[in-house]
Amino acid sequence: MEFEALLTLNTNQKLFANPKRIALLEQIGASGSISQGAKLAGLSYRAAWNAINDMNQVSPYPVIASETGGKGGGGAKLTEFGTRLIKVYSLMNQMQTMVMQALMDTNVTTESLLDVMSHFTLKTSARNQLKGKVIRIESQDVKDKVVVQLESGSEISAVITHVSTLQLNLAIEKEVLLLFKAPSVMISETAKPTTDYNQLQGQLVHLTQGVESSEVFLDIGAGTLLYASVIHDSLQNVNLQLDKFYFASFDPNQILVTCI
């Protein structure tokens, strides 16, 4: 079963944009003519002219600039705002499609927009993508230590520049996604007594062993996996066995903070 959602924009309870009107704007932009654009969009000239007139009246800026020349005459072109409207409408349609896909995909959590967007749009070489909420921001000269609580209750610290904190508009309770690569994670059997590194304990649920390195999957709680790619020489006599618990440690400076 596939659902279809039609995006409609209203202002003051009046229709501003819908799929037909956006298609009309696209055709006018391509042809430079209202009459030709109407024909390509499957509308009469009168219906097209009325639609453009309605949009121009309710919009804060005109969407079409036209030159008089009688029926079928004169030229027309998209304004800067009209071009922007088409692009943003397309982006909104893509987001709407993702949300509808999430409805049908039981593997996608739908607690927040970040859940949906990260599942469908975020493609990165960073294997670890951990979601949580900011619980503390500590200033450290030109950098900030951002402390994030994961869904499991564990806390992770990320060190970013103060400028980045401002640009991301980070605040307490804001949802963020933390990204870091698997090779940046070190595995040990016991916690380090004193360290500035993050340390999370997890159960080894999957292990892929190679000649010189291994891929380690740790379940750190709340259905969240943490990935490590470790060189055998760095394990320091750690004996990796399925279902056993290990500590994963990683540098706060190696974490990227993303949010919507």
GIVENNOR-V129606 format. One line per field, one symbol per residue. ss: DSSP state (h for helix, s for strand, l for the rest). Layout:
ss = ???
This chain:
ss = llllllllsssllsssslhhhhhhhhhhhhhllhhhhhhhllllhhhhhhhhhhhhhhlllllssslllllllllssslhhhhhhhhhhhhhhhhhhhhhhhhhllllllllhhhhhhhhhllllllsssssssssssssllssssssssllllssssssshhhhhhlllllllsssssslhhhlssslllllllllsssssssssssslllssssssslllllssssssshhhllllllllllsssssslhhhlsssll
